[in-house]
Amino acid sequence: MLELDQTGIHVAESLTGLPPRQLLEQKLHEAVALSGARLERRAAGALPRQKDAS
């Protein structure tokens, strides 16, 4: 699995053969979910903070 970010490419694991399709699909879904969560956190941090109404 590879991860790209601003500092370069990080290799999380290296495979010499293909694992079963089900495992590949699971890892892909996990990577997409983690990336989506990271983008949401980044977007939430970029939003201006709202003032308290009290």
mmCIF file of the N, C-alpha and C atoms, coordinates in Angstrom:
data_MODEL
# 
_entry.id   MODEL 
# 
loop_
_atom_site.group_PDB 
_atom_site.id 
_atom_site.type_symbol 
_atom_site.label_atom_id 
_atom_site.label_alt_id 
_atom_site.label_comp_id 
_atom_site.label_asym_id 
_atom_site.label_entity_id 
_atom_site.label_seq_id 
_atom_site.pdbx_PDB_ins_code 
_atom_site.Cartn_x 
_atom_site.Cartn_y 
_atom_site.Cartn_z 
_atom_site.occupancy 
_atom_site.B_iso_or_equiv 
_atom_site.pdbx_formal_charge 
_atom_site.auth_seq_id 
_atom_site.auth_comp_id 
_atom_site.auth_asym_id 
_atom_site.auth_atom_id 
_atom_site.pdbx_PDB_model_num 
ATOM 1   N N  . MET A 1 1  ? 0.853   -1.172  0.000  1.00 0.00 ? 1  MET A N  1 
ATOM 2   C CA . MET A 1 1  ? 0.000   0.000   0.000  1.00 0.00 ? 1  MET A CA 1 
ATOM 3   C C  . MET A 1 1  ? 0.898   1.234   0.000  1.00 0.00 ? 1  MET A C  1 
ATOM 4   N N  . LEU A 1 2  ? 0.565   2.193   -0.794 1.00 0.00 ? 2  LEU A N  1 
ATOM 5   C CA . LEU A 1 2  ? 1.316   3.440   -0.852 1.00 0.00 ? 2  LEU A CA 1 
ATOM 6   C C  . LEU A 1 2  ? 0.471   4.567   -0.311 1.00 0.00 ? 2  LEU A C  1 
ATOM 7   N N  . GLU A 1 3  ? 1.112   5.538   0.286  1.00 0.00 ? 3  GLU A N  1 
ATOM 8   C CA . GLU A 1 3  ? 0.422   6.719   0.780  1.00 0.00 ? 3  GLU A CA 1 
ATOM 9   C C  . GLU A 1 3  ? 1.196   7.932   0.296  1.00 0.00 ? 3  GLU A C  1 
ATOM 10  N N  . LEU A 1 4  ? 0.500   8.813   -0.394 1.00 0.00 ? 4  LEU A N  1 
ATOM 11  C CA . LEU A 1 4  ? 1.129   10.039  -0.878 1.00 0.00 ? 4  LEU A CA 1 
ATOM 12  C C  . LEU A 1 4  ? 0.762   11.180  0.054  1.00 0.00 ? 4  LEU A C  1 
ATOM 13  N N  . ASP A 1 5  ? 1.713   12.013  0.372  1.00 0.00 ? 5  ASP A N  1 
ATOM 14  C CA . ASP A 1 5  ? 1.426   13.224  1.120  1.00 0.00 ? 5  ASP A CA 1 
ATOM 15  C C  . ASP A 1 5  ? 2.420   14.295  0.694  1.00 0.00 ? 5  ASP A C  1 
ATOM 16  N N  . GLN A 1 6  ? 2.445   15.395  1.384  1.00 0.00 ? 6  GLN A N  1 
ATOM 17  C CA . GLN A 1 6  ? 3.287   16.515  0.996  1.00 0.00 ? 6  GLN A CA 1 
ATOM 18  C C  . GLN A 1 6  ? 4.778   16.206  1.132  1.00 0.00 ? 6  GLN A C  1 
ATOM 19  N N  . THR A 1 7  ? 5.143   15.247  1.961  1.00 0.00 ? 7  THR A N  1 
ATOM 20  C CA . THR A 1 7  ? 6.555   14.953  2.171  1.00 0.00 ? 7  THR A CA 1 
ATOM 21  C C  . THR A 1 7  ? 7.062   13.827  1.288  1.00 0.00 ? 7  THR A C  1 
ATOM 22  N N  . GLY A 1 8  ? 6.192   13.211  0.506  1.00 0.00 ? 8  GLY A N  1 
ATOM 23  C CA . GLY A 1 8  ? 6.638   12.161  -0.391 1.00 0.00 ? 8  GLY A CA 1 
ATOM 24  C C  . GLY A 1 8  ? 5.754   10.933  -0.323 1.00 0.00 ? 8  GLY A C  1 
ATOM 25  N N  . ILE A 1 9  ? 6.324   9.802   -0.701 1.00 0.00 ? 9  ILE A N  1 
ATOM 26  C CA . ILE A 1 9  ? 5.595   8.543   -0.750 1.00 0.00 ? 9  ILE A CA 1 
ATOM 27  C C  . ILE A 1 9  ? 6.040   7.674   0.421  1.00 0.00 ? 9  ILE A C  1 
ATOM 28  N N  . HIS A 1 10 ? 5.066   7.090   1.110  1.00 0.00 ? 10 HIS A N  1 
ATOM 29  C CA . HIS A 1 10 ? 5.352   6.188   2.217  1.00 0.00 ? 10 HIS A CA 1 
ATOM 30  C C  . HIS A 1 10 ? 4.850   4.794   1.846  1.00 0.00 ? 10 HIS A C  1 
ATOM 31  N N  . VAL A 1 11 ? 5.674   3.796   2.025  1.00 0.00 ? 11 VAL A N  1 
ATOM 32  C CA . VAL A 1 11 ? 5.282   2.420   1.741  1.00 0.00 ? 11 VAL A CA 1 
ATOM 33  C C  . VAL A 1 11 ? 4.904   1.759   3.052  1.00 0.00 ? 11 VAL A C  1 
ATOM 34  N N  . ALA A 1 12 ? 3.640   1.361   3.157  1.00 0.00 ? 12 ALA A N  1 
ATOM 35  C CA . ALA A 1 12 ? 3.157   0.731   4.375  1.00 0.00 ? 12 ALA A CA 1 
ATOM 36  C C  . ALA A 1 12 ? 3.444   -0.765  4.371  1.00 0.00 ? 12 ALA A C  1 
ATOM 37  N N  . GLU A 1 13 ? 3.348   -1.378  3.214  1.00 0.00 ? 13 GLU A N  1 
ATOM 38  C CA . GLU A 1 13 ? 3.650   -2.794  3.103  1.00 0.00 ? 13 GLU A CA 1 
ATOM 39  C C  . GLU A 1 13 ? 3.993   -3.110  1.652  1.00 0.00 ? 13 GLU A C  1 
ATOM 40  N N  . SER A 1 14 ? 4.755   -4.139  1.485  1.00 0.00 ? 14 SER A N  1 
ATOM 41  C CA . SER A 1 14 ? 5.195   -4.545  0.149  1.00 0.00 ? 14 SER A CA 1 
ATOM 42  C C  . SER A 1 14 ? 4.759   -5.979  -0.094 1.00 0.00 ? 14 SER A C  1 
ATOM 43  N N  . LEU A 1 15 ? 4.192   -6.246  -1.272 1.00 0.00 ? 15 LEU A N  1 
ATOM 44  C CA . LEU A 1 15 ? 3.711   -7.585  -1.601 1.00 0.00 ? 15 LEU A CA 1 
ATOM 45  C C  . LEU A 1 15 ? 4.472   -8.115  -2.808 1.00 0.00 ? 15 LEU A C  1 
ATOM 46  N N  . THR A 1 16 ? 4.814   -9.408  -2.772 1.00 0.00 ? 16 THR A N  1 
ATOM 47  C CA . THR A 1 16 ? 5.478   -10.014 -3.918 1.00 0.00 ? 16 THR A CA 1 
ATOM 48  C C  . THR A 1 16 ? 4.477   -10.721 -4.824 1.00 0.00 ? 16 THR A C  1 
ATOM 49  N N  . GLY A 1 17 ? 3.269   -10.923 -4.339 1.00 0.00 ? 17 GLY A N  1 
ATOM 50  C CA . GLY A 1 17 ? 2.197   -11.543 -5.123 1.00 0.00 ? 17 GLY A CA 1 
ATOM 51  C C  . GLY A 1 17 ? 0.882   -10.880 -4.748 1.00 0.00 ? 17 GLY A C  1 
ATOM 52  N N  . LEU A 1 18 ? -0.131  -11.133 -5.534 1.00 0.00 ? 18 LEU A N  1 
ATOM 53  C CA . LEU A 1 18 ? -1.429  -10.536 -5.241 1.00 0.00 ? 18 LEU A CA 1 
ATOM 54  C C  . LEU A 1 18 ? -2.175  -11.344 -4.179 1.00 0.00 ? 18 LEU A C  1 
ATOM 55  N N  . PRO A 1 19 ? -2.716  -10.667 -3.168 1.00 0.00 ? 19 PRO A N  1 
ATOM 56  C CA . PRO A 1 19 ? -3.558  -11.356 -2.189 1.00 0.00 ? 19 PRO A CA 1 
ATOM 57  C C  . PRO A 1 19 ? -4.933  -11.627 -2.810 1.00 0.00 ? 19 PRO A C  1 
ATOM 58  N N  . PRO A 1 20 ? -5.782  -12.352 -2.117 1.00 0.00 ? 20 PRO A N  1 
ATOM 59  C CA . PRO A 1 20 ? -7.126  -12.616 -2.639 1.00 0.00 ? 20 PRO A CA 1 
ATOM 60  C C  . PRO A 1 20 ? -7.883  -11.309 -2.923 1.00 0.00 ? 20 PRO A C  1 
ATOM 61  N N  . ARG A 1 21 ? -8.744  -11.358 -3.912 1.00 0.00 ? 21 ARG A N  1 
ATOM 62  C CA . ARG A 1 21 ? -9.505  -10.178 -4.331 1.00 0.00 ? 21 ARG A CA 1 
ATOM 63  C C  . ARG A 1 21 ? -10.274 -9.554  -3.162 1.00 0.00 ? 21 ARG A C  1 
ATOM 64  N N  . GLN A 1 22 ? -10.872 -10.371 -2.324 1.00 0.00 ? 22 GLN A N  1 
ATOM 65  C CA . GLN A 1 22 ? -11.654 -9.864  -1.195 1.00 0.00 ? 22 GLN A CA 1 
ATOM 66  C C  . GLN A 1 22 ? -10.776 -9.019  -0.260 1.00 0.00 ? 22 GLN A C  1 
ATOM 67  N N  . LEU A 1 23 ? -9.553  -9.453  -0.014 1.00 0.00 ? 23 LEU A N  1 
ATOM 68  C CA . LEU A 1 23 ? -8.640  -8.701  0.837  1.00 0.00 ? 23 LEU A CA 1 
ATOM 69  C C  . LEU A 1 23 ? -8.259  -7.374  0.181  1.00 0.00 ? 23 LEU A C  1 
ATOM 70  N N  . LEU A 1 24 ? -8.009  -7.400  -1.130 1.00 0.00 ? 24 LEU A N  1 
ATOM 71  C CA . LEU A 1 24 ? -7.693  -6.162  -1.848 1.00 0.00 ? 24 LEU A CA 1 
ATOM 72  C C  . LEU A 1 24 ? -8.852  -5.171  -1.770 1.00 0.00 ? 24 LEU A C  1 
ATOM 73  N N  . GLU A 1 25 ? -10.072 -5.667  -1.966 1.00 0.00 ? 25 GLU A N  1 
ATOM 74  C CA . GLU A 1 25 ? -11.252 -4.800  -1.879 1.00 0.00 ? 25 GLU A CA 1 
ATOM 75  C C  . GLU A 1 25 ? -11.388 -4.209  -0.481 1.00 0.00 ? 25 GLU A C  1 
ATOM 76  N N  . GLN A 1 26 ? -11.172 -5.025  0.551  1.00 0.00 ? 26 GLN A N  1 
ATOM 77  C CA . GLN A 1 26 ? -11.269 -4.559  1.931  1.00 0.00 ? 26 GLN A CA 1 
ATOM 78  C C  . GLN A 1 26 ? -10.256 -3.449  2.188  1.00 0.00 ? 26 GLN A C  1 
ATOM 79  N N  . LYS A 1 27 ? -9.012  -3.664  1.757  1.00 0.00 ? 27 LYS A N  1 
ATOM 80  C CA . LYS A 1 27 ? -7.967  -2.667  1.974  1.00 0.00 ? 27 LYS A CA 1 
ATOM 81  C C  . LYS A 1 27 ? -8.262  -1.382  1.205  1.00 0.00 ? 27 LYS A C  1 
ATOM 82  N N  . LEU A 1 28 ? -8.797  -1.504  0.014  1.00 0.00 ? 28 LEU A N  1 
ATOM 83  C CA . LEU A 1 28 ? -9.155  -0.326  -0.772 1.00 0.00 ? 28 LEU A CA 1 
ATOM 84  C C  . LEU A 1 28 ? -10.246 0.472   -0.074 1.00 0.00 ? 28 LEU A C  1 
ATOM 85  N N  . HIS A 1 29 ? -11.276 -0.211  0.404  1.00 0.00 ? 29 HIS A N  1 
ATOM 86  C CA . HIS A 1 29 ? -12.368 0.477   1.114  1.00 0.00 ? 29 HIS A CA 1 
ATOM 87  C C  . HIS A 1 29 ? -11.851 1.157   2.382  1.00 0.00 ? 29 HIS A C  1 
ATOM 88  N N  . GLU A 1 30 ? -10.961 0.492   3.102  1.00 0.00 ? 30 GLU A N  1 
ATOM 89  C CA . GLU A 1 30 ? -10.384 1.091   4.308  1.00 0.00 ? 30 GLU A CA 1 
ATOM 90  C C  . GLU A 1 30 ? -9.576  2.337   3.957  1.00 0.00 ? 30 GLU A C  1 
ATOM 91  N N  . ALA A 1 31 ? -8.789  2.267   2.890  1.00 0.00 ? 31 ALA A N  1 
ATOM 92  C CA . ALA A 1 31 ? -7.972  3.413   2.482  1.00 0.00 ? 31 ALA A CA 1 
ATOM 93  C C  . ALA A 1 31 ? -8.852  4.586   2.067  1.00 0.00 ? 31 ALA A C  1 
ATOM 94  N N  . VAL A 1 32 ? -9.933  4.309   1.361  1.00 0.00 ? 32 VAL A N  1 
ATOM 95  C CA . VAL A 1 32 ? -10.851 5.373   0.939  1.00 0.00 ? 32 VAL A CA 1 
ATOM 96  C C  . VAL A 1 32 ? -11.522 6.001   2.164  1.00 0.00 ? 32 VAL A C  1 
ATOM 97  N N  . ALA A 1 33 ? -11.945 5.180   3.111  1.00 0.00 ? 33 ALA A N  1 
ATOM 98  C CA . ALA A 1 33 ? -12.589 5.701   4.323  1.00 0.00 ? 33 ALA A CA 1 
ATOM 99  C C  . ALA A 1 33 ? -11.619 6.557   5.137  1.00 0.00 ? 33 ALA A C  1 
ATOM 100 N N  . LEU A 1 34 ? -10.381 6.099   5.294  1.00 0.00 ? 34 LEU A N  1 
ATOM 101 C CA . LEU A 1 34 ? -9.389  6.876   6.040  1.00 0.00 ? 34 LEU A CA 1 
ATOM 102 C C  . LEU A 1 34 ? -9.082  8.198   5.347  1.00 0.00 ? 34 LEU A C  1 
ATOM 103 N N  . SER A 1 35 ? -8.962  8.165   4.032  1.00 0.00 ? 35 SER A N  1 
ATOM 104 C CA . SER A 1 35 ? -8.685  9.394   3.279  1.00 0.00 ? 35 SER A CA 1 
ATOM 105 C C  . SER A 1 35 ? -9.849  10.371  3.391  1.00 0.00 ? 35 SER A C  1 
ATOM 106 N N  . GLY A 1 36 ? -11.068 9.857   3.304  1.00 0.00 ? 36 GLY A N  1 
ATOM 107 C CA . GLY A 1 36 ? -12.245 10.718  3.436  1.00 0.00 ? 36 GLY A CA 1 
ATOM 108 C C  . GLY A 1 36 ? -12.312 11.364  4.813  1.00 0.00 ? 36 GLY A C  1 
ATOM 109 N N  . ALA A 1 37 ? -12.032 10.581  5.846  1.00 0.00 ? 37 ALA A N  1 
ATOM 110 C CA . ALA A 1 37 ? -12.045 11.123  7.209  1.00 0.00 ? 37 ALA A CA 1 
ATOM 111 C C  . ALA A 1 37 ? -10.961 12.186  7.374  1.00 0.00 ? 37 ALA A C  1 
ATOM 112 N N  . ARG A 1 38 ? -9.786  11.944  6.788  1.00 0.00 ? 38 ARG A N  1 
ATOM 113 C CA . ARG A 1 38 ? -8.693  12.911  6.869  1.00 0.00 ? 38 ARG A CA 1 
ATOM 114 C C  . ARG A 1 38 ? -9.065  14.215  6.161  1.00 0.00 ? 38 ARG A C  1 
ATOM 115 N N  . LEU A 1 39 ? -9.706  14.107  5.010  1.00 0.00 ? 39 LEU A N  1 
ATOM 116 C CA . LEU A 1 39 ? -10.136 15.302  4.283  1.00 0.00 ? 39 LEU A CA 1 
ATOM 117 C C  . LEU A 1 39 ? -11.196 16.076  5.068  1.00 0.00 ? 39 LEU A C  1 
ATOM 118 N N  . GLU A 1 40 ? -12.121 15.354  5.696  1.00 0.00 ? 40 GLU A N  1 
ATOM 119 C CA . GLU A 1 40 ? -13.149 16.010  6.504  1.00 0.00 ? 40 GLU A CA 1 
ATOM 120 C C  . GLU A 1 40 ? -12.533 16.754  7.679  1.00 0.00 ? 40 GLU A C  1 
ATOM 121 N N  . ARG A 1 41 ? -11.563 16.117  8.349  1.00 0.00 ? 41 ARG A N  1 
ATOM 122 C CA . ARG A 1 41 ? -10.901 16.786  9.483  1.00 0.00 ? 41 ARG A CA 1 
ATOM 123 C C  . ARG A 1 41 ? -10.147 18.016  9.003  1.00 0.00 ? 41 ARG A C  1 
ATOM 124 N N  . ARG A 1 42 ? -9.475  17.887  7.877  1.00 0.00 ? 42 ARG A N  1 
ATOM 125 C CA . ARG A 1 42 ? -8.710  19.010  7.334  1.00 0.00 ? 42 ARG A CA 1 
ATOM 126 C C  . ARG A 1 42 ? -9.652  20.155  6.954  1.00 0.00 ? 42 ARG A C  1 
ATOM 127 N N  . ALA A 1 43 ? -10.786 19.827  6.328  1.00 0.00 ? 43 ALA A N  1 
ATOM 128 C CA . ALA A 1 43 ? -11.759 20.847  5.926  1.00 0.00 ? 43 ALA A CA 1 
ATOM 129 C C  . ALA A 1 43 ? -12.378 21.499  7.157  1.00 0.00 ? 43 ALA A C  1 
ATOM 130 N N  . ALA A 1 44 ? -12.663 20.719  8.189  1.00 0.00 ? 44 ALA A N  1 
ATOM 131 C CA . ALA A 1 44 ? -13.245 21.267  9.415  1.00 0.00 ? 44 ALA A CA 1 
ATOM 132 C C  . ALA A 1 44 ? -12.265 22.204  10.100 1.00 0.00 ? 44 ALA A C  1 
ATOM 133 N N  . GLY A 1 45 ? -10.991 21.897  10.040 1.00 0.00 ? 45 GLY A N  1 
ATOM 134 C CA . GLY A 1 45 ? -9.980  22.754  10.648 1.00 0.00 ? 45 GLY A CA 1 
ATOM 135 C C  . GLY A 1 45 ? -9.780  24.041  9.876  1.00 0.00 ? 45 GLY A C  1 
ATOM 136 N N  . ALA A 1 46 ? -10.113 24.044  8.591  1.00 0.00 ? 46 ALA A N  1 
ATOM 137 C CA . ALA A 1 46 ? -9.934  25.220  7.750  1.00 0.00 ? 46 ALA A CA 1 
ATOM 138 C C  . ALA A 1 46 ? -11.123 26.170  7.837  1.00 0.00 ? 46 ALA A C  1 
ATOM 139 N N  . LEU A 1 47 ? -12.240 25.698  8.378  1.00 0.00 ? 47 LEU A N  1 
ATOM 140 C CA . LEU A 1 47 ? -13.423 26.545  8.475  1.00 0.00 ? 47 LEU A CA 1 
ATOM 141 C C  . LEU A 1 47 ? -13.259 27.557  9.600  1.00 0.00 ? 47 LEU A C  1 
ATOM 142 N N  . PRO A 1 48 ? -13.745 28.793  9.388  1.00 0.00 ? 48 PRO A N  1 
ATOM 143 C CA . PRO A 1 48 ? -13.676 29.772  10.479 1.00 0.00 ? 48 PRO A CA 1 
ATOM 144 C C  . PRO A 1 48 ? -14.569 29.324  11.638 1.00 0.00 ? 48 PRO A C  1 
ATOM 145 N N  . ARG A 1 49 ? -14.110 29.562  12.833 1.00 0.00 ? 49 ARG A N  1 
ATOM 146 C CA . ARG A 1 49 ? -14.897 29.172  14.007 1.00 0.00 ? 49 ARG A CA 1 
ATOM 147 C C  . ARG A 1 49 ? -16.042 30.143  14.202 1.00 0.00 ? 49 ARG A C  1 
ATOM 148 N N  . GLN A 1 50 ? -17.206 29.581  14.563 1.00 0.00 ? 50 GLN A N  1 
ATOM 149 C CA . GLN A 1 50 ? -18.390 30.402  14.788 1.00 0.00 ? 50 GLN A CA 1 
ATOM 150 C C  . GLN A 1 50 ? -18.371 30.912  16.218 1.00 0.00 ? 50 GLN A C  1 
ATOM 151 N N  . LYS A 1 51 ? -18.829 32.148  16.389 1.00 0.00 ? 51 LYS A N  1 
ATOM 152 C CA . LYS A 1 51 ? -18.887 32.733  17.739 1.00 0.00 ? 51 LYS A CA 1 
ATOM 153 C C  . LYS A 1 51 ? -20.066 32.126  18.484 1.00 0.00 ? 51 LYS A C  1 
ATOM 154 N N  . ASP A 1 52 ? -19.904 31.999  19.778 1.00 0.00 ? 52 ASP A N  1 
ATOM 155 C CA . ASP A 1 52 ? -20.946 31.459  20.641 1.00 0.00 ? 52 ASP A CA 1 
ATOM 156 C C  . ASP A 1 52 ? -22.115 32.438  20.708 1.00 0.00 ? 52 ASP A C  1 
ATOM 157 N N  . ALA A 1 53 ? -23.344 31.950  20.600 1.00 0.00 ? 53 ALA A N  1 
ATOM 158 C CA . ALA A 1 53 ? -24.528 32.800  20.605 1.00 0.00 ? 53 ALA A CA 1 
ATOM 159 C C  . ALA A 1 53 ? -24.892 33.276  22.005 1.00 0.00 ? 53 ALA A C  1 
ATOM 160 N N  . SER A 1 54 ? -24.250 32.756  23.048 1.00 0.00 ? 54 SER A N  1 
ATOM 161 C CA . SER A 1 54 ? -24.634 33.123  24.421 1.00 0.00 ? 54 SER A CA 1 
ATOM 162 C C  . SER A 1 54 ? -24.014 34.403  24.891 1.00 0.00 ? 54 SER A C  1 
# 
